[in-house]
Amino acid sequence: MADKTIQFSIKDEHEKEMRSTLLAVYNALREKGYNPISQLVGYILSEDPTYITTHNNARSLIRRIDRDELLQSMLKTYLEK
């Protein structure tokens, strides 16, 4: 019988979690009528949490993401396309 070992990458899971969190924050901003891209850029550049609404706990969620990791992941994704 062939070995059916499944490889699990913590880095991949972490990036999936960051993406999921970012999507939740994006949707919360949209629901409140904000321009999500503009608000997220403002937050990423300044780390000022007031750019992010408290709606659906978005402000708490975004603060769980390390900005440096997020920028690295975004740049990597952008350049690999």
mmJSON file of the N, C-alpha and C atoms, coordinates in Angstrom:
{"data_MODEL":{"atom_site":{
"group_PDB":["ATOM","ATOM","ATOM","ATOM","ATOM","ATOM","ATOM","ATOM","ATOM","ATOM","ATOM","ATOM","ATOM","ATOM","ATOM","ATOM","ATOM","ATOM","ATOM","ATOM","ATOM","ATOM","ATOM","ATOM","ATOM","ATOM","ATOM","ATOM","ATOM","ATOM","ATOM","ATOM","ATOM","ATOM","ATOM","ATOM","ATOM","ATOM","ATOM","ATOM","ATOM","ATOM","ATOM","ATOM","ATOM","ATOM","ATOM","ATOM","ATOM","ATOM","ATOM","ATOM","ATOM","ATOM","ATOM","ATOM","ATOM","ATOM","ATOM","ATOM","ATOM","ATOM","ATOM","ATOM","ATOM","ATOM","ATOM","ATOM","ATOM","ATOM","ATOM","ATOM","ATOM","ATOM","ATOM","ATOM","ATOM","ATOM","ATOM","ATOM","ATOM","ATOM","ATOM","ATOM","ATOM","ATOM","ATOM","ATOM","ATOM","ATOM","ATOM","ATOM","ATOM","ATOM","ATOM","ATOM","ATOM","ATOM","ATOM","ATOM","ATOM","ATOM","ATOM","ATOM","ATOM","ATOM","ATOM","ATOM","ATOM","ATOM","ATOM","ATOM","ATOM","ATOM","ATOM","ATOM","ATOM","ATOM","ATOM","ATOM","ATOM","ATOM","ATOM","ATOM","ATOM","ATOM","ATOM","ATOM","ATOM","ATOM","ATOM","ATOM","ATOM","ATOM","ATOM","ATOM","ATOM","ATOM","ATOM","ATOM","ATOM","ATOM","ATOM","ATOM","ATOM","ATOM","ATOM","ATOM","ATOM","ATOM","ATOM","ATOM","ATOM","ATOM","ATOM","ATOM","ATOM","ATOM","ATOM","ATOM","ATOM","ATOM","ATOM","ATOM","ATOM","ATOM","ATOM","ATOM","ATOM","ATOM","ATOM","ATOM","ATOM","ATOM","ATOM","ATOM","ATOM","ATOM","ATOM","ATOM","ATOM","ATOM","ATOM","ATOM","ATOM","ATOM","ATOM","ATOM","ATOM","ATOM","ATOM","ATOM","ATOM","ATOM","ATOM","ATOM","ATOM","ATOM","ATOM","ATOM","ATOM","ATOM","ATOM","ATOM","ATOM","ATOM","ATOM","ATOM","ATOM","ATOM","ATOM","ATOM","ATOM","ATOM","ATOM","ATOM","ATOM","ATOM","ATOM","ATOM","ATOM","ATOM","ATOM","ATOM","ATOM","ATOM","ATOM","ATOM","ATOM","ATOM","ATOM","ATOM","ATOM","ATOM","ATOM","ATOM","ATOM","ATOM","ATOM","ATOM","ATOM","ATOM","ATOM"],
"id":[1,2,3,4,5,6,7,8,9,10,11,12,13,14,15,16,17,18,19,20,21,22,23,24,25,26,27,28,29,30,31,32,33,34,35,36,37,38,39,40,41,42,43,44,45,46,47,48,49,50,51,52,53,54,55,56,57,58,59,60,61,62,63,64,65,66,67,68,69,70,71,72,73,74,75,76,77,78,79,80,81,82,83,84,85,86,87,88,89,90,91,92,93,94,95,96,97,98,99,100,101,102,103,104,105,106,107,108,109,110,111,112,113,114,115,116,117,118,119,120,121,122,123,124,125,126,127,128,129,130,131,132,133,134,135,136,137,138,139,140,141,142,143,144,145,146,147,148,149,150,151,152,153,154,155,156,157,158,159,160,161,162,163,164,165,166,167,168,169,170,171,172,173,174,175,176,177,178,179,180,181,182,183,184,185,186,187,188,189,190,191,192,193,194,195,196,197,198,199,200,201,202,203,204,205,206,207,208,209,210,211,212,213,214,215,216,217,218,219,220,221,222,223,224,225,226,227,228,229,230,231,232,233,234,235,236,237,238,239,240,241,242,243],
"type_symbol":["N","C","C","N","C","C","N","C","C","N","C","C","N","C","C","N","C","C","N","C","C","N","C","C","N","C","C","N","C","C","N","C","C","N","C","C","N","C","C","N","C","C","N","C","C","N","C","C","N","C","C","N","C","C","N","C","C","N","C","C","N","C","C","N","C","C","N","C","C","N","C","C","N","C","C","N","C","C","N","C","C","N","C","C","N","C","C","N","C","C","N","C","C","N","C","C","N","C","C","N","C","C","N","C","C","N","C","C","N","C","C","N","C","C","N","C","C","N","C","C","N","C","C","N","C","C","N","C","C","N","C","C","N","C","C","N","C","C","N","C","C","N","C","C","N","C","C","N","C","C","N","C","C","N","C","C","N","C","C","N","C","C","N","C","C","N","C","C","N","C","C","N","C","C","N","C","C","N","C","C","N","C","C","N","C","C","N","C","C","N","C","C","N","C","C","N","C","C","N","C","C","N","C","C","N","C","C","N","C","C","N","C","C","N","C","C","N","C","C","N","C","C","N","C","C","N","C","C","N","C","C","N","C","C","N","C","C","N","C","C","N","C","C"],
"label_atom_id":["N","CA","C","N","CA","C","N","CA","C","N","CA","C","N","CA","C","N","CA","C","N","CA","C","N","CA","C","N","CA","C","N","CA","C","N","CA","C","N","CA","C","N","CA","C","N","CA","C","N","CA","C","N","CA","C","N","CA","C","N","CA","C","N","CA","C","N","CA","C","N","CA","C","N","CA","C","N","CA","C","N","CA","C","N","CA","C","N","CA","C","N","CA","C","N","CA","C","N","CA","C","N","CA","C","N","CA","C","N","CA","C","N","CA","C","N","CA","C","N","CA","C","N","CA","C","N","CA","C","N","CA","C","N","CA","C","N","CA","C","N","CA","C","N","CA","C","N","CA","C","N","CA","C","N","CA","C","N","CA","C","N","CA","C","N","CA","C","N","CA","C","N","CA","C","N","CA","C","N","CA","C","N","CA","C","N","CA","C","N","CA","C","N","CA","C","N","CA","C","N","CA","C","N","CA","C","N","CA","C","N","CA","C","N","CA","C","N","CA","C","N","CA","C","N","CA","C","N","CA","C","N","CA","C","N","CA","C","N","CA","C","N","CA","C","N","CA","C","N","CA","C","N","CA","C","N","CA","C","N","CA","C","N","CA","C","N","CA","C","N","CA","C","N","CA","C","N","CA","C","N","CA","C"],
"label_alt_id":[null,null,null,null,null,null,null,null,null,null,null,null,null,null,null,null,null,null,null,null,null,null,null,null,null,null,null,null,null,null,null,null,null,null,null,null,null,null,null,null,null,null,null,null,null,null,null,null,null,null,null,null,null,null,null,null,null,null,null,null,null,null,null,null,null,null,null,null,null,null,null,null,null,null,null,null,null,null,null,null,null,null,null,null,null,null,null,null,null,null,null,null,null,null,null,null,null,null,null,null,null,null,null,null,null,null,null,null,null,null,null,null,null,null,null,null,null,null,null,null,null,null,null,null,null,null,null,null,null,null,null,null,null,null,null,null,null,null,null,null,null,null,null,null,null,null,null,null,null,null,null,null,null,null,null,null,null,null,null,null,null,null,null,null,null,null,null,null,null,null,null,null,null,null,null,null,null,null,null,null,null,null,null,null,null,null,null,null,null,null,null,null,null,null,null,null,null,null,null,null,null,null,null,null,null,null,null,null,null,null,null,null,null,null,null,null,null,null,null,null,null,null,null,null,null,null,null,null,null,null,null,null,null,null,null,null,null,null,null,null,null,null,null],
"label_comp_id":["MET","MET","MET","ALA","ALA","ALA","ASP","ASP","ASP","LYS","LYS","LYS","THR","THR","THR","ILE","ILE","ILE","GLN","GLN","GLN","PHE","PHE","PHE","SER","SER","SER","ILE","ILE","ILE","LYS","LYS","LYS","ASP","ASP","ASP","GLU","GLU","GLU","HIS","HIS","HIS","GLU","GLU","GLU","LYS","LYS","LYS","GLU","GLU","GLU","MET","MET","MET","ARG","ARG","ARG","SER","SER","SER","THR","THR","THR","LEU","LEU","LEU","LEU","LEU","LEU","ALA","ALA","ALA","VAL","VAL","VAL","TYR","TYR","TYR","ASN","ASN","ASN","ALA","ALA","ALA","LEU","LEU","LEU","ARG","ARG","ARG","GLU","GLU","GLU","LYS","LYS","LYS","GLY","GLY","GLY","TYR","TYR","TYR","ASN","ASN","ASN","PRO","PRO","PRO","ILE","ILE","ILE","SER","SER","SER","GLN","GLN","GLN","LEU","LEU","LEU","VAL","VAL","VAL","GLY","GLY","GLY","TYR","TYR","TYR","ILE","ILE","ILE","LEU","LEU","LEU","SER","SER","SER","GLU","GLU","GLU","ASP","ASP","ASP","PRO","PRO","PRO","THR","THR","THR","TYR","TYR","TYR","ILE","ILE","ILE","THR","THR","THR","THR","THR","THR","HIS","HIS","HIS","ASN","ASN","ASN","ASN","ASN","ASN","ALA","ALA","ALA","ARG","ARG","ARG","SER","SER","SER","LEU","LEU","LEU","ILE","ILE","ILE","ARG","ARG","ARG","ARG","ARG","ARG","ILE","ILE","ILE","ASP","ASP","ASP","ARG","ARG","ARG","ASP","ASP","ASP","GLU","GLU","GLU","LEU","LEU","LEU","LEU","LEU","LEU","GLN","GLN","GLN","SER","SER","SER","MET","MET","MET","LEU","LEU","LEU","LYS","LYS","LYS","THR","THR","THR","TYR","TYR","TYR","LEU","LEU","LEU","GLU","GLU","GLU","LYS","LYS","LYS"],
"label_asym_id":["A","A","A","A","A","A","A","A","A","A","A","A","A","A","A","A","A","A","A","A","A","A","A","A","A","A","A","A","A","A","A","A","A","A","A","A","A","A","A","A","A","A","A","A","A","A","A","A","A","A","A","A","A","A","A","A","A","A","A","A","A","A","A","A","A","A","A","A","A","A","A","A","A","A","A","A","A","A","A","A","A","A","A","A","A","A","A","A","A","A","A","A","A","A","A","A","A","A","A","A","A","A","A","A","A","A","A","A","A","A","A","A","A","A","A","A","A","A","A","A","A","A","A","A","A","A","A","A","A","A","A","A","A","A","A","A","A","A","A","A","A","A","A","A","A","A","A","A","A","A","A","A","A","A","A","A","A","A","A","A","A","A","A","A","A","A","A","A","A","A","A","A","A","A","A","A","A","A","A","A","A","A","A","A","A","A","A","A","A","A","A","A","A","A","A","A","A","A","A","A","A","A","A","A","A","A","A","A","A","A","A","A","A","A","A","A","A","A","A","A","A","A","A","A","A","A","A","A","A","A","A","A","A","A","A","A","A","A","A","A","A","A","A"],
"label_entity_id":["1","1","1","1","1","1","1","1","1","1","1","1","1","1","1","1","1","1","1","1","1","1","1","1","1","1","1","1","1","1","1","1","1","1","1","1","1","1","1","1","1","1","1","1","1","1","1","1","1","1","1","1","1","1","1","1","1","1","1","1","1","1","1","1","1","1","1","1","1","1","1","1","1","1","1","1","1","1","1","1","1","1","1","1","1","1","1","1","1","1","1","1","1","1","1","1","1","1","1","1","1","1","1","1","1","1","1","1","1","1","1","1","1","1","1","1","1","1","1","1","1","1","1","1","1","1","1","1","1","1","1","1","1","1","1","1","1","1","1","1","1","1","1","1","1","1","1","1","1","1","1","1","1","1","1","1","1","1","1","1","1","1","1","1","1","1","1","1","1","1","1","1","1","1","1","1","1","1","1","1","1","1","1","1","1","1","1","1","1","1","1","1","1","1","1","1","1","1","1","1","1","1","1","1","1","1","1","1","1","1","1","1","1","1","1","1","1","1","1","1","1","1","1","1","1","1","1","1","1","1","1","1","1","1","1","1","1","1","1","1","1","1","1"],
"label_seq_id":[1,1,1,2,2,2,3,3,3,4,4,4,5,5,5,6,6,6,7,7,7,8,8,8,9,9,9,10,10,10,11,11,11,12,12,12,13,13,13,14,14,14,15,15,15,16,16,16,17,17,17,18,18,18,19,19,19,20,20,20,21,21,21,22,22,22,23,23,23,24,24,24,25,25,25,26,26,26,27,27,27,28,28,28,29,29,29,30,30,30,31,31,31,32,32,32,33,33,33,34,34,34,35,35,35,36,36,36,37,37,37,38,38,38,39,39,39,40,40,40,41,41,41,42,42,42,43,43,43,44,44,44,45,45,45,46,46,46,47,47,47,48,48,48,49,49,49,50,50,50,51,51,51,52,52,52,53,53,53,54,54,54,55,55,55,56,56,56,57,57,57,58,58,58,59,59,59,60,60,60,61,61,61,62,62,62,63,63,63,64,64,64,65,65,65,66,66,66,67,67,67,68,68,68,69,69,69,70,70,70,71,71,71,72,72,72,73,73,73,74,74,74,75,75,75,76,76,76,77,77,77,78,78,78,79,79,79,80,80,80,81,81,81],
"pdbx_PDB_ins_code":[null,null,null,null,null,null,null,null,null,null,null,null,null,null,null,null,null,null,null,null,null,null,null,null,null,null,null,null,null,null,null,null,null,null,null,null,null,null,null,null,null,null,null,null,null,null,null,null,null,null,null,null,null,null,null,null,null,null,null,null,null,null,null,null,null,null,null,null,null,null,null,null,null,null,null,null,null,null,null,null,null,null,null,null,null,null,null,null,null,null,null,null,null,null,null,null,null,null,null,null,null,null,null,null,null,null,null,null,null,null,null,null,null,null,null,null,null,null,null,null,null,null,null,null,null,null,null,null,null,null,null,null,null,null,null,null,null,null,null,null,null,null,null,null,null,null,null,null,null,null,null,null,null,null,null,null,null,null,null,null,null,null,null,null,null,null,null,null,null,null,null,null,null,null,null,null,null,null,null,null,null,null,null,null,null,null,null,null,null,null,null,null,null,null,null,null,null,null,null,null,null,null,null,null,null,null,null,null,null,null,null,null,null,null,null,null,null,null,null,null,null,null,null,null,null,null,null,null,null,null,null,null,null,null,null,null,null,null,null,null,null,null,null],
"Cartn_x":[0.837,0.0,0.888,0.552,1.345,1.19,2.262,2.241,1.423,0.4,-0.482,-0.303,0.928,1.243,0.786,0.105,-0.355,0.577,1.12,1.988,1.144,1.453,0.73,1.706,1.397,2.277,1.641,2.324,1.828,1.764,2.743,2.773,1.538,1.17,-0.015,-1.275,-1.378,-2.548,-2.604,-1.459,-1.401,-1.851,-1.408,-1.808,-3.308,-3.855,-5.301,-6.066,-5.549,-6.187,-6.133,-4.978,-4.857,-5.859,-5.966,-6.887,-8.33,-8.681,-10.031,-10.348,-9.4,-9.572,-9.709,-8.861,-8.904,-10.235,-10.739,-12.039,-13.17,-13.106,-14.13,-14.116,-12.923,-12.783,-13.266,-12.878,-13.305,-14.838,-15.468,-16.932,-17.602,-17.028,-17.584,-17.509,-16.402,-16.249,-17.262,-17.436,-18.424,-19.834,-20.173,-21.51,-21.799,-20.771,-20.957,-20.856,-20.645,-20.632,-19.284,-18.222,-16.885,-16.286,-15.244,-14.443,-13.404,-13.602,-12.737,-11.259,-10.973,-9.573,-8.896,-9.546,-8.998,-8.784,-9.754,-9.655,-8.533,-8.432,-7.387,-5.997,-5.85,-4.56,-4.204,-5.159,-4.914,-4.458,-5.108,-4.723,-3.329,-3.059,-1.762,-0.625,-0.826,0.229,0.445,-0.626,-0.523,-0.622,-1.206,-1.55,-2.526,-3.255,-4.272,-5.573,-6.002,-7.178,-8.485,-8.503,-9.751,-10.119,-9.21,-9.545,-10.514,-10.572,-11.374,-12.575,-13.74,-14.973,-14.972,-15.756,-15.935,-17.054,-17.763,-18.854,-18.329,-19.071,-18.708,-17.315,-16.9,-15.63,-14.416,-14.592,-13.541,-12.26,-12.396,-11.203,-10.356,-11.001,-10.263,-9.632,-10.35,-9.83,-8.573,-8.608,-7.475,-6.226,-6.395,-5.234,-4.532,-5.151,-4.511,-3.492,-3.559,-2.666,-1.433,-0.274,0.979,1.108,1.247,1.292,2.452,3.62,4.769,4.495,3.913,3.573,2.541,1.567,0.532,1.135,1.99,2.628,3.505,4.242,5.07,4.219,3.143,2.253,1.599,1.151,0.517,1.511,2.725,3.736,4.125,4.29,4.617,3.531,2.291,1.154,1.104,1.285,1.239,2.336,3.534,4.658,4.668,4.0,3.976,2.919,2.078,1.041,1.584],
"Cartn_y":[-1.178,0.0,1.25,2.216,3.444,4.32,4.994,5.918,7.144,7.42,8.561,9.652,10.027,11.077,12.419,13.142,14.474,15.48,16.365,17.393,18.577,19.054,20.176,21.318,22.445,23.599,24.633,24.932,25.941,27.299,27.577,28.852,29.005,27.937,27.985,28.212,27.54,27.701,29.117,29.646,31.005,32.011,31.816,32.725,32.603,31.398,31.211,31.936,31.864,32.542,34.063,34.574,36.015,36.441,35.654,35.986,35.99,35.0,34.905,36.107,36.477,37.63,38.911,39.068,40.254,40.354,39.233,39.233,39.616,39.14,39.485,40.982,41.55,42.984,43.769,43.329,43.958,43.996,42.878,42.808,43.693,43.754,44.622,46.085,46.472,47.847,48.151,47.221,47.408,47.548,46.686,46.723,48.071,48.7,50.003,51.169,50.876,51.912,52.567,51.996,52.541,51.979,52.652,52.113,51.197,49.878,48.965,49.054,49.219,49.282,50.508,51.645,52.877,52.769,52.216,52.082,51.121,50.011,49.03,49.59,50.312,50.94,51.935,52.738,53.681,52.98,51.883,51.121,50.524,49.911,49.262,50.283,51.445,52.458,53.095,53.27,54.018,53.156,51.987,51.113,51.792,52.764,53.459,52.653,52.034,51.162,51.88,53.211,53.922,53.886,53.442,53.237,52.064,51.199,49.983,50.076,49.768,49.797,48.727,48.962,47.939,46.963,47.28,46.42,44.993,44.022,42.592,42.282,43.066,42.842,43.021,43.781,43.931,44.536,45.508,46.166,45.19,44.365,43.355,42.32,41.951,40.956,41.449,42.679,43.191,43.311,43.547,43.717,42.398,41.281,39.967,39.693,40.475,40.265,41.142,40.534,41.287,42.02,43.339,44.141,43.755,43.473,43.085,41.783,40.809,39.544,39.761,40.601,40.888,41.532,42.532,43.2,42.23,41.375,40.385,39.437,38.969,38.046,38.704,39.951,40.668,40.911,41.325,41.596,40.31,39.242,37.942,37.518,37.622,37.249,38.127,39.417,40.352,40.062,39.803,39.591,38.212,37.241,35.893,35.727,36.711,36.592,36.887],
"Cartn_z":[0.0,0.0,0.0,-0.796,-0.921,0.32,0.626,1.763,1.379,2.124,1.834,2.877,3.091,4.047,3.495,4.309,3.935,4.583,3.77,4.319,4.759,5.923,6.497,6.678,6.083,6.196,7.116,8.195,9.136,8.447,7.59,6.882,5.994,5.26,4.407,5.229,6.336,7.207,7.771,8.121,8.669,7.606,6.371,5.295,5.014,5.103,4.926,6.027,7.228,8.36,8.186,7.717,7.468,6.4,5.341,4.252,4.744,5.531,6.073,6.962,7.792,8.675,7.861,6.87,6.021,5.275,4.799,4.12,5.071,6.3,7.293,7.58,7.707,7.956,6.735,5.551,4.292,4.216,4.496,4.437,5.481,6.667,7.717,7.289,6.683,6.211,5.107,4.194,3.11,3.668,4.635,5.234,5.877,6.403,7.056,6.072,4.797,3.77,3.518,4.075,3.859,2.571,2.068,0.978,1.64,1.568,2.324,1.949,0.667,0.247,0.854,0.759,1.308,2.815,3.506,4.958,5.35,4.627,4.944,4.653,3.566,3.26,4.361,4.778,5.868,7.13,7.458,8.647,8.496,7.343,7.136,7.212,6.628,6.628,7.997,8.746,10.007,11.27,11.147,12.272,13.23,12.724,13.508,13.412,14.505,14.469,14.146,14.244,13.962,12.477,11.628,10.211,10.033,11.034,10.94,11.874,11.336,12.113,13.202,14.23,15.262,14.874,13.799,13.303,13.082,13.561,13.443,13.999,14.994,15.68,14.758,13.667,12.658,13.221,14.107,14.657,15.464,16.241,17.012,16.097,15.048,14.11,13.404,12.897,12.123,12.98,14.257,15.135,15.43,15.048,15.212,14.116,13.044,11.902,12.055,11.919,11.942,10.608,10.656,9.426,8.526,9.092,8.281,7.523,8.219,7.569,6.469,6.74,5.76,4.513,4.699,3.564,2.77,3.454,2.775,1.941,2.529,1.835,0.624,0.788,-0.317,-1.448,-1.11,-2.115,-2.851,-2.104,-2.69,-3.673,-3.253,-4.119,-5.352,-5.191,-6.302,-7.329,-6.855,-7.757,-8.408,-7.817,-8.375,-9.466,-9.677,-10.703,-12.067],
"occupancy":[1.0,1.0,1.0,1.0,1.0,1.0,1.0,1.0,1.0,1.0,1.0,1.0,1.0,1.0,1.0,1.0,1.0,1.0,1.0,1.0,1.0,1.0,1.0,1.0,1.0,1.0,1.0,1.0,1.0,1.0,1.0,1.0,1.0,1.0,1.0,1.0,1.0,1.0,1.0,1.0,1.0,1.0,1.0,1.0,1.0,1.0,1.0,1.0,1.0,1.0,1.0,1.0,1.0,1.0,1.0,1.0,1.0,1.0,1.0,1.0,1.0,1.0,1.0,1.0,1.0,1.0,1.0,1.0,1.0,1.0,1.0,1.0,1.0,1.0,1.0,1.0,1.0,1.0,1.0,1.0,1.0,1.0,1.0,1.0,1.0,1.0,1.0,1.0,1.0,1.0,1.0,1.0,1.0,1.0,1.0,1.0,1.0,1.0,1.0,1.0,1.0,1.0,1.0,1.0,1.0,1.0,1.0,1.0,1.0,1.0,1.0,1.0,1.0,1.0,1.0,1.0,1.0,1.0,1.0,1.0,1.0,1.0,1.0,1.0,1.0,1.0,1.0,1.0,1.0,1.0,1.0,1.0,1.0,1.0,1.0,1.0,1.0,1.0,1.0,1.0,1.0,1.0,1.0,1.0,1.0,1.0,1.0,1.0,1.0,1.0,1.0,1.0,1.0,1.0,1.0,1.0,1.0,1.0,1.0,1.0,1.0,1.0,1.0,1.0,1.0,1.0,1.0,1.0,1.0,1.0,1.0,1.0,1.0,1.0,1.0,1.0,1.0,1.0,1.0,1.0,1.0,1.0,1.0,1.0,1.0,1.0,1.0,1.0,1.0,1.0,1.0,1.0,1.0,1.0,1.0,1.0,1.0,1.0,1.0,1.0,1.0,1.0,1.0,1.0,1.0,1.0,1.0,1.0,1.0,1.0,1.0,1.0,1.0,1.0,1.0,1.0,1.0,1.0,1.0,1.0,1.0,1.0,1.0,1.0,1.0,1.0,1.0,1.0,1.0,1.0,1.0,1.0,1.0,1.0,1.0,1.0,1.0,1.0,1.0,1.0,1.0,1.0,1.0],
"B_iso_or_equiv":[0.0,0.0,0.0,0.0,0.0,0.0,0.0,0.0,0.0,0.0,0.0,0.0,0.0,0.0,0.0,0.0,0.0,0.0,0.0,0.0,0.0,0.0,0.0,0.0,0.0,0.0,0.0,0.0,0.0,0.0,0.0,0.0,0.0,0.0,0.0,0.0,0.0,0.0,0.0,0.0,0.0,0.0,0.0,0.0,0.0,0.0,0.0,0.0,0.0,0.0,0.0,0.0,0.0,0.0,0.0,0.0,0.0,0.0,0.0,0.0,0.0,0.0,0.0,0.0,0.0,0.0,0.0,0.0,0.0,0.0,0.0,0.0,0.0,0.0,0.0,0.0,0.0,0.0,0.0,0.0,0.0,0.0,0.0,0.0,0.0,0.0,0.0,0.0,0.0,0.0,0.0,0.0,0.0,0.0,0.0,0.0,0.0,0.0,0.0,0.0,0.0,0.0,0.0,0.0,0.0,0.0,0.0,0.0,0.0,0.0,0.0,0.0,0.0,0.0,0.0,0.0,0.0,0.0,0.0,0.0,0.0,0.0,0.0,0.0,0.0,0.0,0.0,0.0,0.0,0.0,0.0,0.0,0.0,0.0,0.0,0.0,0.0,0.0,0.0,0.0,0.0,0.0,0.0,0.0,0.0,0.0,0.0,0.0,0.0,0.0,0.0,0.0,0.0,0.0,0.0,0.0,0.0,0.0,0.0,0.0,0.0,0.0,0.0,0.0,0.0,0.0,0.0,0.0,0.0,0.0,0.0,0.0,0.0,0.0,0.0,0.0,0.0,0.0,0.0,0.0,0.0,0.0,0.0,0.0,0.0,0.0,0.0,0.0,0.0,0.0,0.0,0.0,0.0,0.0,0.0,0.0,0.0,0.0,0.0,0.0,0.0,0.0,0.0,0.0,0.0,0.0,0.0,0.0,0.0,0.0,0.0,0.0,0.0,0.0,0.0,0.0,0.0,0.0,0.0,0.0,0.0,0.0,0.0,0.0,0.0,0.0,0.0,0.0,0.0,0.0,0.0,0.0,0.0,0.0,0.0,0.0,0.0,0.0,0.0,0.0,0.0,0.0,0.0],
"pdbx_formal_charge":[null,null,null,null,null,null,null,null,null,null,null,null,null,null,null,null,null,null,null,null,null,null,null,null,null,null,null,null,null,null,null,null,null,null,null,null,null,null,null,null,null,null,null,null,null,null,null,null,null,null,null,null,null,null,null,null,null,null,null,null,null,null,null,null,null,null,null,null,null,null,null,null,null,null,null,null,null,null,null,null,null,null,null,null,null,null,null,null,null,null,null,null,null,null,null,null,null,null,null,null,null,null,null,null,null,null,null,null,null,null,null,null,null,null,null,null,null,null,null,null,null,null,null,null,null,null,null,null,null,null,null,null,null,null,null,null,null,null,null,null,null,null,null,null,null,null,null,null,null,null,null,null,null,null,null,null,null,null,null,null,null,null,null,null,null,null,null,null,null,null,null,null,null,null,null,null,null,null,null,null,null,null,null,null,null,null,null,null,null,null,null,null,null,null,null,null,null,null,null,null,null,null,null,null,null,null,null,null,null,null,null,null,null,null,null,null,null,null,null,null,null,null,null,null,null,null,null,null,null,null,null,null,null,null,null,null,null,null,null,null,null,null,null],
"auth_seq_id":[1,1,1,2,2,2,3,3,3,4,4,4,5,5,5,6,6,6,7,7,7,8,8,8,9,9,9,10,10,10,11,11,11,12,12,12,13,13,13,14,14,14,15,15,15,16,16,16,17,17,17,18,18,18,19,19,19,20,20,20,21,21,21,22,22,22,23,23,23,24,24,24,25,25,25,26,26,26,27,27,27,28,28,28,29,29,29,30,30,30,31,31,31,32,32,32,33,33,33,34,34,34,35,35,35,36,36,36,37,37,37,38,38,38,39,39,39,40,40,40,41,41,41,42,42,42,43,43,43,44,44,44,45,45,45,46,46,46,47,47,47,48,48,48,49,49,49,50,50,50,51,51,51,52,52,52,53,53,53,54,54,54,55,55,55,56,56,56,57,57,57,58,58,58,59,59,59,60,60,60,61,61,61,62,62,62,63,63,63,64,64,64,65,65,65,66,66,66,67,67,67,68,68,68,69,69,69,70,70,70,71,71,71,72,72,72,73,73,73,74,74,74,75,75,75,76,76,76,77,77,77,78,78,78,79,79,79,80,80,80,81,81,81],
"auth_comp_id":["MET","MET","MET","ALA","ALA","ALA","ASP","ASP","ASP","LYS","LYS","LYS","THR","THR","THR","ILE","ILE","ILE","GLN","GLN","GLN","PHE","PHE","PHE","SER","SER","SER","ILE","ILE","ILE","LYS","LYS","LYS","ASP","ASP","ASP","GLU","GLU","GLU","HIS","HIS","HIS","GLU","GLU","GLU","LYS","LYS","LYS","GLU","GLU","GLU","MET","MET","MET","ARG","ARG","ARG","SER","SER","SER","THR","THR","THR","LEU","LEU","LEU","LEU","LEU","LEU","ALA","ALA","ALA","VAL","VAL","VAL","TYR","TYR","TYR","ASN","ASN","ASN","ALA","ALA","ALA","LEU","LEU","LEU","ARG","ARG","ARG","GLU","GLU","GLU","LYS","LYS","LYS","GLY","GLY","GLY","TYR","TYR","TYR","ASN","ASN","ASN","PRO","PRO","PRO","ILE","ILE","ILE","SER","SER","SER","GLN","GLN","GLN","LEU","LEU","LEU","VAL","VAL","VAL","GLY","GLY","GLY","TYR","TYR","TYR","ILE","ILE","ILE","LEU","LEU","LEU","SER","SER","SER","GLU","GLU","GLU","ASP","ASP","ASP","PRO","PRO","PRO","THR","THR","THR","TYR","TYR","TYR","ILE","ILE","ILE","THR","THR","THR","THR","THR","THR","HIS","HIS","HIS","ASN","ASN","ASN","ASN","ASN","ASN","ALA","ALA","ALA","ARG","ARG","ARG","SER","SER","SER","LEU","LEU","LEU","ILE","ILE","ILE","ARG","ARG","ARG","ARG","ARG","ARG","ILE","ILE","ILE","ASP","ASP","ASP","ARG","ARG","ARG","ASP","ASP","ASP","GLU","GLU","GLU","LEU","LEU","LEU","LEU","LEU","LEU","GLN","GLN","GLN","SER","SER","SER","MET","MET","MET","LEU","LEU","LEU","LYS","LYS","LYS","THR","THR","THR","TYR","TYR","TYR","LEU","LEU","LEU","GLU","GLU","GLU","LYS","LYS","LYS"],
"auth_asym_id":["A","A","A","A","A","A","A","A","A","A","A","A","A","A","A","A","A","A","A","A","A","A","A","A","A","A","A","A","A","A","A","A","A","A","A","A","A","A","A","A","A","A","A","A","A","A","A","A","A","A","A","A","A","A","A","A","A","A","A","A","A","A","A","A","A","A","A","A","A","A","A","A","A","A","A","A","A","A","A","A","A","A","A","A","A","A","A","A","A","A","A","A","A","A","A","A","A","A","A","A","A","A","A","A","A","A","A","A","A","A","A","A","A","A","A","A","A","A","A","A","A","A","A","A","A","A","A","A","A","A","A","A","A","A","A","A","A","A","A","A","A","A","A","A","A","A","A","A","A","A","A","A","A","A","A","A","A","A","A","A","A","A","A","A","A","A","A","A","A","A","A","A","A","A","A","A","A","A","A","A","A","A","A","A","A","A","A","A","A","A","A","A","A","A","A","A","A","A","A","A","A","A","A","A","A","A","A","A","A","A","A","A","A","A","A","A","A","A","A","A","A","A","A","A","A","A","A","A","A","A","A","A","A","A","A","A","A","A","A","A","A","A","A"],
"auth_atom_id":["N","CA","C","N","CA","C","N","CA","C","N","CA","C","N","CA","C","N","CA","C","N","CA","C","N","CA","C","N","CA","C","N","CA","C","N","CA","C","N","CA","C","N","CA","C","N","CA","C","N","CA","C","N","CA","C","N","CA","C","N","CA","C","N","CA","C","N","CA","C","N","CA","C","N","CA","C","N","CA","C","N","CA","C","N","CA","C","N","CA","C","N","CA","C","N","CA","C","N","CA","C","N","CA","C","N","CA","C","N","CA","C","N","CA","C","N","CA","C","N","CA","C","N","CA","C","N","CA","C","N","CA","C","N","CA","C","N","CA","C","N","CA","C","N","CA","C","N","CA","C","N","CA","C","N","CA","C","N","CA","C","N","CA","C","N","CA","C","N","CA","C","N","CA","C","N","CA","C","N","CA","C","N","CA","C","N","CA","C","N","CA","C","N","CA","C","N","CA","C","N","CA","C","N","CA","C","N","CA","C","N","CA","C","N","CA","C","N","CA","C","N","CA","C","N","CA","C","N","CA","C","N","CA","C","N","CA","C","N","CA","C","N","CA","C","N","CA","C","N","CA","C","N","CA","C","N","CA","C","N","CA","C","N","CA","C","N","CA","C","N","CA","C","N","CA","C","N","CA","C","N","CA","C"],
"pdbx_PDB_model_num":[1,1,1,1,1,1,1,1,1,1,1,1,1,1,1,1,1,1,1,1,1,1,1,1,1,1,1,1,1,1,1,1,1,1,1,1,1,1,1,1,1,1,1,1,1,1,1,1,1,1,1,1,1,1,1,1,1,1,1,1,1,1,1,1,1,1,1,1,1,1,1,1,1,1,1,1,1,1,1,1,1,1,1,1,1,1,1,1,1,1,1,1,1,1,1,1,1,1,1,1,1,1,1,1,1,1,1,1,1,1,1,1,1,1,1,1,1,1,1,1,1,1,1,1,1,1,1,1,1,1,1,1,1,1,1,1,1,1,1,1,1,1,1,1,1,1,1,1,1,1,1,1,1,1,1,1,1,1,1,1,1,1,1,1,1,1,1,1,1,1,1,1,1,1,1,1,1,1,1,1,1,1,1,1,1,1,1,1,1,1,1,1,1,1,1,1,1,1,1,1,1,1,1,1,1,1,1,1,1,1,1,1,1,1,1,1,1,1,1,1,1,1,1,1,1,1,1,1,1,1,1,1,1,1,1,1,1,1,1,1,1,1,1]
}}}
